[in-house]
């Protein structure tokens, strides 16, 4: 009962805060919209100089070097930088969020991060030109909103275009936080599904298709992939990784990046922001670093370097943006501070040793709220420390005033700010945004969700399915013969009608197909009274990977009535020991359509996926393994790489 009142109180408080912010937004937005409308400059004209056509972005009726696409990008950014005020420079270092048709949960998350969405004010008043979006819009709604914002940006003093980013949008079934399933795009498995498919070319092809669909709606930065390693089975964000193997993750991270952006940045590229350097997987007890309870990354197996490996190949092949995680690498550097404040991580290791020359963008909100190891510092001091450590840009932050003040006071040099802004602007120029930032809204239906893209996504889903067990006395349980009488629990039964005969109860069936979603209970202790931490604690899971007694009892009853085929979504490992004993067939998935799953069950194709991590045999084995070592639990039920075929 106490827990009920606790979470009811959090829910009520969240609703009240969101409602209050919404009211404030309603009151402020008309005022800001009128003020910005009055202060807008003219739209850039298209002019001709010596038979060369250009956009007069700064409205001075002459061709500036930064407006001349014939000039090298480095000269263009030098010319633009020379025209920028300090305020305009520092605005480039902010990368906050915007919402486009959010549902209530995303709206609450957005506001809890400290954001009230007043579009034009941030572009005009704070000179911000990088945003990521939250929400559940259609592709056309994304394009309409981003075109509107780009038109506003074009009427600023220098006409600097926006760069808009997004978390993954293509997962057939959203795997958890920071991944969305937008129905208007083609549907693919999660990163773990790609790892299960073991097909490097497939990952690159996905990147090419997803990049094309992103560009069609105006998105030019992918806040993915995750190169973290799933060495700690309890960690909430295993769902976004390529599994536990560093070599496999390195190959897939590199292929993913090359698919999205190509070997060099061009107007046909979408930049990938590979995360979370130097690997966010070894979370103490599997607790997530979004919350103070999970701030510690630990290395009891002395395996720090293993987690860095997946980033190296992408860095060597042209990675342009990288994101450190929230956590503190305990006793790995000269001070126990989080990655975003840690000079030995961002400068000594990333810049000097690995040779990374691109943009370091923090994870969202490290200065304003999740400043692990720097909690005792003021926000101003956190900006200073993180910039000294090597940060160029701040995810989720929208207040440049502190950095401006640090420069004005002489505590930071403008030359240091220029260093970061050069890296940021170089990407904008090479993406071709200064020449064309708008997208053709009428062309969107022809550019996304094409038959070829849909077919490729379905094929990837098929390749990702792992057949874990297939046993019956003297025969095998799968594939099922067409017409088999089946009872379906947890899946869309209509998708099974194409192959089987549906019955109304398990005792009428020859086969029961039971689907179990990823174990993802929201019970992680927040360790904080902050609203954001309380909210996240309801969606981040606890450390229990075992199915409840109720689930196991249900499976036992089904197994006594008919053959039991159990399907488990494994976007986090689960304890499958009992289910494996009860089930005649056991299948692991990583975000696939129900229709694809039934194709496999009824033998339309043979499964070929291989586990991207091991499946521990018990929670005792999980508790005994070490957070930084891959696949090290005692006597796992299924080992890394296990997978059967027909």
C-alpha positions in Angstrom: 0.0 0.0 0.0 2.9 2.4 0.8 4.3 1.8 -2.7 0.9 2.6 -4.2 0.6 5.9 -2.4 4.2 6.7 -3.3 3.7 6.2 -7.0 0.3 7.8 -7.0 1.8 10.8 -5.4 4.6 11.0 -8.0 2.0 10.7 -10.8 -0.2 13.4 -9.3 2.9 15.7 -8.8 4.0 15.0 -12.4 0.6 15.9 -13.8 0.5 19.1 -11.7 3.9 20.2 -12.8 3.3 19.4 -16.5 0.0 21.2 -16.4 1.6 24.3 -14.8 4.3 24.4 -17.4 1.8 24.0 -20.1 -0.2 26.9 -18.8 3.0 29.0 -18.6 3.8 28.0 -22.1 0.4 29.0 -23.3 0.8 32.4 -21.7 4.3 33.0 -23.0 4.2 31.6 -26.5 1.9 34.2 -28.0 4.0 37.0 -26.6 7.2 35.5 -27.8 5.8 34.7 -31.2 4.7 38.3 -31.7 8.0 39.6 -30.5 10.0 37.3 -32.7 7.7 38.1 -35.7 8.4 41.8 -35.3 12.1 41.3 -34.9 12.6 38.8 -37.8 15.0 39.9 -40.5 14.2 39.4 -44.2 14.3 36.0 -45.8 17.7 35.4 -47.6 17.6 36.4 -51.2 19.0 34.2 -54.0 21.5 36.5 -55.8 23.9 36.1 -58.7 27.6 37.2 -58.6 29.7 36.6 -61.7 27.3 34.0 -63.0 27.3 32.2 -59.6 24.0 31.8 -57.7 24.1 32.0 -53.9 21.9 32.6 -50.9 22.6 35.9 -49.3 22.4 34.5 -45.8 23.5 37.7 -43.9 21.5 39.9 -46.2 24.4 42.3 -47.1 23.8 42.1 -50.9 27.3 40.6 -51.5 28.9 37.2 -51.8 30.6 36.2 -48.5 33.0 33.3 -48.4 30.8 31.4 -46.1 27.9 31.7 -48.7 30.1 30.3 -51.5 29.8 26.6 -51.9 32.8 26.6 -54.2 35.1 27.4 -51.3 36.6 24.8 -49.0 34.5 24.2 -45.9 37.4 25.3 -43.6 37.6 28.7 -45.3 33.9 29.1 -45.1 33.7 28.4 -41.4 36.6 30.8 -40.8 34.8 33.5 -42.6 31.5 32.9 -40.7 33.3 32.6 -37.4 34.8 36.0 -38.0 31.4 37.5 -38.3 29.9 35.9 -35.2 29.4 37.5 -31.9 30.4 35.6 -28.7 26.7 35.0 -28.1 26.2 33.5 -31.5 29.2 31.3 -31.1 28.1 29.9 -27.7 24.6 29.3 -29.0 26.1 26.6 -31.2 27.2 24.7 -28.1 23.7 24.1 -26.9 21.6 21.1 -28.2 18.2 21.1 -26.4 15.0 19.3 -27.3 11.9 20.3 -29.2 8.6 18.3 -29.1 6.6 17.4 -32.1 3.2 15.9 -31.3 4.3 14.3 -28.0 2.2 11.8 -26.0 1.7 12.6 -22.3 4.7 10.5 -21.2 7.1 12.2 -23.6 5.7 15.6 -22.7 6.2 14.9 -19.0 9.8 13.7 -19.7 10.4 16.7 -21.8 9.2 19.2 -19.2 10.9 17.3 -16.4 14.2 17.9 -18.3 13.5 21.6 -17.7 12.3 22.4 -21.2 9.4 24.7 -22.1 9.1 24.5 -25.9 9.1 28.1 -27.4 10.6 27.4 -30.7 11.6 30.8 -32.2 12.8 32.3 -28.9 15.6 29.8 -28.6 16.7 30.4 -32.2 16.6 34.2 -32.0 17.3 35.0 -28.4 19.9 32.3 -27.6 21.3 31.7 -31.2 20.7 28.0 -30.8 20.9 26.0 -34.0 20.9 22.4 -32.8 17.8 20.5 -31.5 16.7 17.0 -31.0 13.1 16.1 -31.2 10.8 14.1 -29.0 7.3 13.0 -29.9 5.2 10.6 -32.0 4.5 12.6 -35.2 4.0 11.3 -38.7 6.9 11.8 -41.0 5.0 14.7 -42.7 4.4 16.3 -39.4 8.2 16.1 -38.7 9.0 17.7 -42.0 6.4 20.5 -41.6 7.7 21.4 -38.1 11.4 21.4 -39.1 10.8 23.4 -42.3 9.0 26.0 -40.2 11.9 26.2 -37.8 14.5 26.3 -40.7 12.6 29.3 -42.2 12.8 31.1 -38.8 16.6 30.3 -38.6 17.1 31.7 -42.1 15.8 35.1 -40.9 18.4 35.4 -38.1 21.3 37.8 -38.6 23.6 35.3 -40.2 21.1 32.8 -41.4 22.8 29.8 -39.8 20.7 26.7 -40.6 19.5 24.2 -38.0 20.8 20.7 -37.5 18.1 18.5 -36.1 18.8 15.2 -34.4 16.7 12.2 -33.3 16.9 9.0 -31.3 16.2 5.8 -33.2 12.9 5.8 -35.1 13.0 2.6 -37.1 12.5 -0.1 -34.5 9.6 -2.4 -35.4 8.8 -2.6 -31.6 10.3 0.1 -29.4 12.8 -1.4 -27.1 12.8 1.1 -24.3 13.8 4.7 -23.4 15.5 6.7 -26.2 14.1 4.6 -29.0 10.8 5.2 -30.8 8.7 3.3 -33.3 7.4 5.8 -35.9 4.9 4.0 -38.0 5.6 6.1 -41.1 9.1 4.7 -41.6 10.3 1.3 -42.5 10.5 -1.2 -39.6 13.6 -2.9 -38.4 14.8 -5.0 -35.4 16.7 -3.3 -32.5 20.5 -3.1 -32.4 20.5 -6.4 -30.6 18.5 -7.9 -33.5 21.2 -6.8 -35.9 23.8 -8.4 -33.7 21.8 -11.6 -33.6 21.6 -11.5 -37.4 25.4 -11.3 -37.7 25.3 -9.6 -41.0 27.6 -6.6 -41.4 26.3 -5.7 -44.9 22.7 -5.7 -43.6 23.6 -3.2 -40.9 25.2 -0.9 -43.5 22.2 -1.3 -45.8 19.9 -0.3 -42.8 22.0 2.8 -42.3 21.6 3.8 -45.9 17.9 3.4 -45.8 17.3 5.0 -42.5 19.6 7.9 -43.5 17.5 8.4 -46.7 14.3 8.4 -44.6 15.8 10.8 -42.0 16.9 13.2 -44.8 13.5 13.1 -46.4 12.0 14.7 -43.3 14.9 17.1 -42.4 16.8 15.1 -39.7 20.5 15.3 -40.2 22.0 13.8 -37.0 21.3 10.3 -35.6 21.7 10.1 -31.8 22.8 6.5 -32.3 24.2 3.8 -32.5 25.2 2.7 -29.0 28.6 1.1 -29.0 28.3 0.2 -25.3 28.7 -3.5 -24.5 26.0 -5.7 -22.8 28.5 -7.2 -20.3 26.1 -6.5 -17.3 22.9 -8.4 -17.9 20.9 -6.2 -15.5 21.6 -2.9 -17.2 18.5 -1.3 -18.5 20.0 -0.1 -21.7 21.3 -3.4 -23.0 18.4 -3.1 -25.5 20.3 -0.4 -27.5 23.6 -2.2 -27.8 25.1 -4.7 -30.3 25.5 -7.2 -27.5 28.4 -8.3 -25.3 31.2 -8.9 -27.9 33.6 -6.0 -28.5 34.7 -7.2 -31.9 31.2 -7.7 -33.2 30.1 -4.4 -31.8 33.1 -2.6 -33.4 32.3 -4.0 -36.9 28.6 -3.2 -36.6 29.1 0.3 -35.2 31.4 1.1 -38.0 29.0 -0.3 -40.7 26.1 1.5 -39.1 28.0 4.8 -39.2 29.1 4.3 -42.8 25.6 3.5 -43.9 24.2 6.7 -42.4 26.9 9.2 -43.3 29.1 7.5 -46.0 32.9 7.7 -46.0 32.8 11.5 -45.9 30.1 14.0 -45.0 28.0 15.3 -47.9 24.5 16.6 -48.5 23.5 12.9 -48.7 24.8 12.2 -45.2 23.2 11.9 -41.8 25.8 12.2 -39.0 25.9 9.5 -36.4 26.5 10.5 -32.8 28.0 7.2 -31.5 27.5 6.7 -27.8 28.4 6.4 -24.9 32.1 6.8 -24.8 34.1 5.1 -23.3 31.3 2.5 -22.9 28.4 2.7 -20.5 27.8 -1.0 -20.0 29.6 -1.9 -16.8 27.1 -0.3 -14.5 27.4 -1.2 -10.9 24.6 -3.7 -10.0 23.2 -2.9 -13.5 21.7 0.4 -12.2 21.4 3.1 -14.8 23.4 6.3 -14.7 20.4 8.4 -15.5 19.8 8.2 -11.8 22.2 8.9 -8.9 21.8 5.3 -7.7 23.5 4.2 -10.9 26.3 6.8 -11.2 29.1 4.3 -10.7 30.7 2.5 -13.6 32.9 -0.3 -12.2 35.6 -2.6 -13.5 36.0 -5.5 -11.1 37.5 -7.6 -13.9 40.0 -4.8 -14.8 38.4 -4.7 -18.3 38.2 -1.0 -19.0 40.0 -1.2 -22.4 37.6 -3.9 -23.7 34.7 -1.4 -23.5 36.7 1.2 -25.5 37.3 -1.2 -28.4 33.9 -0.7 -30.2 34.6 3.0 -30.7 38.0 2.7 -32.3 37.1 1.6 -35.8 34.4 4.3 -36.2 36.8 7.0 -35.0 39.4 5.8 -37.6 36.8 5.9 -40.3 35.5 9.4 -39.9 33.2 9.6 -36.9 32.2 13.2 -36.5 30.2 13.4 -33.2 30.6 11.3 -30.1 28.6 11.2 -26.8 30.0 10.3 -23.4 27.7 8.7 -20.8 26.7 10.0 -17.4 28.6 7.6 -15.3 31.8 7.9 -13.2 34.6 5.5 -14.3 35.4 4.5 -10.7 39.2 4.5 -10.0 40.1 4.5 -13.7 41.3 8.2 -13.9 43.0 10.7 -11.6 39.6 11.8 -10.2 36.2 10.1 -9.8 34.1 12.4 -11.9 31.7 11.6 -14.7 32.9 11.2 -18.3 31.6 14.7 -19.3 33.8 16.3 -16.7 36.8 14.0 -17.0 39.8 15.4 -18.9 41.6 12.0 -18.8 38.7 10.5 -20.7 37.8 13.2 -23.2 41.2 14.7 -23.9 43.9 12.3 -22.9 42.2 9.1 -24.1 39.7 10.3 -26.8 41.6 13.2 -28.4 45.2 12.4 -27.8 45.4 8.6 -27.8 42.5 7.7 -30.2 42.9 10.7 -32.4 39.2 11.8 -32.4 38.9 15.2 -34.1 35.1 15.7 -34.1 32.5 17.1 -31.8 32.1 15.9 -28.2 28.4 16.3 -27.3 27.4 15.5 -23.7 24.5 13.2 -22.8 21.3 15.1 -22.0 21.3 17.3 -18.9 24.7 16.6 -17.4 25.2 20.3 -16.4 21.8 21.1 -15.1 20.9 17.9 -13.3 23.0 14.7 -13.7 26.4 16.1 -12.8 27.8 13.0 -11.1 31.0 13.6 -9.3 30.4 17.4 -9.7 27.3 17.7 -7.6 28.9 20.2 -5.2 29.7 22.6 -8.0 27.5 25.4 -9.3 26.1 25.1 -12.8 28.7 27.8 -13.9 31.5 25.8 -12.4 30.3 22.6 -14.2 30.4 24.4 -17.6 34.0 25.5 -16.9 35.1 22.0 -15.8 33.5 20.2 -18.7 34.8 22.6 -21.3 38.3 22.3 -19.8 37.8 18.5 -20.0 37.1 18.6 -23.7 33.3 19.1 -24.2 32.2 21.0 -27.3 28.4 20.8 -27.1 25.7 20.2 -24.4 22.9 17.8 -25.0 19.6 18.9 -23.4 21.0 22.3 -22.3 19.6 25.6 -23.5 21.2 28.3 -21.4 24.4 29.8 -22.9 24.6 32.6 -20.4 27.0 30.8 -18.1 29.6 30.2 -20.8 29.3 33.7 -22.1 29.9 35.0 -18.6 33.0 32.7 -18.2 34.5 34.2 -21.3 33.6 37.8 -20.4 35.3 37.3 -17.0 38.4 35.8 -18.5 38.0 32.3 -17.0 37.6 30.8 -20.4 39.3 32.2 -23.6 37.2 32.9 -26.7 39.8 30.9 -28.6 38.7 27.8 -26.6 35.1 28.5 -27.6 36.2 29.0 -31.2 37.8 25.6 -31.1 34.5 23.9 -30.3 32.5 26.0 -32.7 34.8 25.3 -35.6 34.2 21.6 -35.1 30.4 22.1 -34.9 30.2 24.5 -37.9 32.4 22.3 -40.1 29.8 19.5 -39.9 27.0 22.0 -40.9 29.0 23.1 -44.0 29.9 19.6 -45.1 26.3 18.5 -44.7 25.3 21.1 -47.2 22.8 22.8 -44.9 23.9 26.3 -45.8 22.8 25.6 -49.4 19.6 23.7 -48.7 18.0 23.2 -45.3 14.4 22.7 -46.3 12.8 19.5 -47.5 10.2 18.9 -50.1 7.1 17.9 -48.1 5.2 16.8 -51.3 8.0 14.3 -52.1 7.9 12.5 -48.7 5.5 9.7 -49.7 7.8 8.7 -52.5 11.0 8.8 -50.4 10.0 6.9 -47.3 8.5 3.5 -46.5 9.0 2.4 -50.1 8.4 -1.3 -51.0 12.1 -1.8 -51.2 12.7 -0.3 -47.8 9.8 -2.3 -46.2 11.1 -5.6 -47.8 14.6 -4.9 -46.5 13.3 -4.2 -43.0 11.2 -7.4 -42.9 14.2 -9.5 -44.1 16.3 -8.0 -41.3 13.6 -8.9 -38.8 13.6 -12.5 -40.1 17.3 -12.8 -39.8 17.3 -11.6 -36.2 15.0 -14.3 -34.7 16.8 -16.8 -32.5 15.5 -20.3 -32.0 16.7 -21.3 -28.6 15.2 -24.7 -28.1 13.2 -27.1 -30.3 12.5 -30.3 -28.5 9.8 -33.0 -28.3 10.0 -36.7 -27.6 11.3 -38.4 -30.8 10.8 -35.2 -32.9 10.8 -31.4 -33.0 8.2 -28.9 -32.0 8.8 -26.5 -34.8 7.9 -25.6 -37.5 4.2 -26.1 -37.1 2.2 -27.6 -39.9 -0.4 -25.4 -41.5 -3.8 -25.8 -40.0 -2.5 -26.7 -36.6 -5.0 -25.8 -33.9 -3.4 -23.0 -31.9 -4.2 -20.8 -28.9 -2.3 -17.4 -28.9 -1.5 -15.5 -25.7 0.2 -12.1 -26.0 0.4 -11.8 -29.8 -1.9 -10.6 -32.5 -3.9 -13.7 -33.1 -5.2 -12.4 -36.5 -1.6 -12.7 -37.8 -1.7 -16.5 -37.1 -4.9 -17.0 -39.1 -2.9 -17.1 -42.3 -1.4 -20.4 -41.2 -3.1 -22.0 -38.2 -6.6 -22.7 -36.9 -7.3 -20.5 -34.0 -9.2 -21.9 -31.0 -10.7 -20.0 -28.0 -8.9 -21.7 -25.1 -5.7 -23.6 -24.4 -7.4 -26.9 -23.7 -8.8 -26.9 -27.2 -5.4 -26.4 -28.8 -2.7 -28.7 -30.1 -0.2 -25.8 -29.6 -0.2 -22.8 -27.3 2.0 -19.8 -28.5 2.9 -17.7 -25.4 4.6 -14.3 -25.9 6.5 -12.7 -23.0 7.8 -9.1 -23.3 11.2 -8.0 -22.1 11.5 -7.9 -18.3 11.4 -4.2 -17.8 9.7 -3.5 -14.5 9.9 0.2 -13.4 11.2 -0.2 -9.9 14.8 1.1 -9.9 15.5 3.1 -6.7 16.0 6.8 -7.8 18.2 7.8 -4.8 16.9 11.3 -5.3 13.9 13.5 -4.6 14.1 15.4 -7.9 11.0 15.1 -10.1 13.0 13.9 -13.1 14.6 11.1 -11.0 11.3 10.1 -9.6 9.8 10.0 -13.1 12.7 7.9 -14.5 12.6 5.5 -11.6 9.1 4.4 -12.8 10.4 3.5 -16.3 13.9 2.1 -15.6 13.9 -1.5 -14.5 15.0 -3.1 -11.3 17.8 -5.8 -11.2 15.5 -8.8 -11.3 15.7 -10.8 -14.6 13.5 -13.6 -13.4 9.9 -14.0 -14.5 7.3 -13.9 -11.8 5.7 -17.0 -10.3 2.4 -16.0 -12.0 4.1 -16.1 -15.5 5.8 -19.4 -14.7 2.5 -20.9 -13.4 0.7 -19.8 -16.5 3.4 -21.5 -18.7 3.1 -24.7 -16.6 -0.6 -24.9 -17.1 -0.3 -24.3 -20.8 2.4 -27.0 -21.1 0.1 -29.5 -19.4 -2.7 -28.8 -21.9 -0.8 -28.7 -25.2 2.6 -28.3 -26.8 4.0 -24.9 -25.6 5.9 -22.5 -27.9 7.2 -19.7 -25.8 8.5 -16.5 -27.4 10.5 -14.1 -25.2 11.5 -10.6 -26.3 15.2 -10.4 -25.2 15.9 -6.7 -25.3 17.4 -7.4 -21.9 18.6 -10.9 -20.9 16.1 -13.0 -18.9 16.3 -16.0 -16.7 14.8 -18.7 -18.9 15.8 -21.9 -17.0 12.2 -22.8 -16.0 10.6 -21.7 -19.2 13.1 -23.7 -21.2 12.1 -26.8 -19.2 8.4 -26.1 -19.7 8.5 -25.2 -23.4 8.6 -27.5 -26.4 9.9 -24.6 -28.5 11.7 -21.5 -27.1 12.2 -18.4 -29.3 14.1 -15.2 -28.6 13.3 -12.0 -30.4 14.6 -8.4 -30.5 11.7 -6.3 -31.8 9.9 -7.9 -34.7 6.4 -7.8 -36.1 4.0 -10.5 -35.0 3.5 -11.4 -38.7 7.2 -12.2 -39.1 7.2 -14.3 -36.0 4.3 -16.4 -37.2 6.1 -16.8 -40.6 8.9 -18.4 -38.7 6.8 -20.5 -36.4 5.0 -22.0 -39.4 8.1 -22.7 -41.4 8.0 -20.0 -44.0 11.7 -19.5 -43.3 14.3 -21.1 -41.2 15.6 -19.1 -38.2 19.3 -18.2 -38.3 19.9 -15.7 -35.5 22.5 -16.2 -32.9 22.4 -14.8 -29.3 24.2 -11.5 -28.9 24.8 -12.3 -25.2 24.6 -15.2 -22.9 21.4 -16.1 -21.0 22.3 -16.7 -17.3 20.8 -19.7 -15.5 19.8 -17.9 -12.3 19.8 -14.6 -10.5 22.5 -16.0 -8.2 24.7 -16.4 -11.3 23.9 -12.9 -12.3 24.8 -11.5 -8.9 28.1 -13.4 -9.0 29.3 -12.2 -12.4 31.4 -9.1 -12.9 29.9 -6.0 -14.5 32.8 -5.4 -17.0 33.4 -8.9 -18.2 31.4 -10.4 -21.1 29.4 -13.6 -20.7 31.0 -14.6 -17.5 28.2 -16.1 -15.5 28.5 -19.7 -14.2 26.7 -22.4 -16.3 24.5 -20.2 -18.5 21.3 -21.7 -19.9 22.4 -20.5 -23.4 25.9 -19.3 -24.4 26.8 -16.3 -26.5 26.3 -17.3 -30.2 23.7 -20.0 -29.5 21.0 -20.4 -32.1 19.3 -23.3 -33.9 17.8 -23.7 -37.4 15.3 -26.0 -39.0 
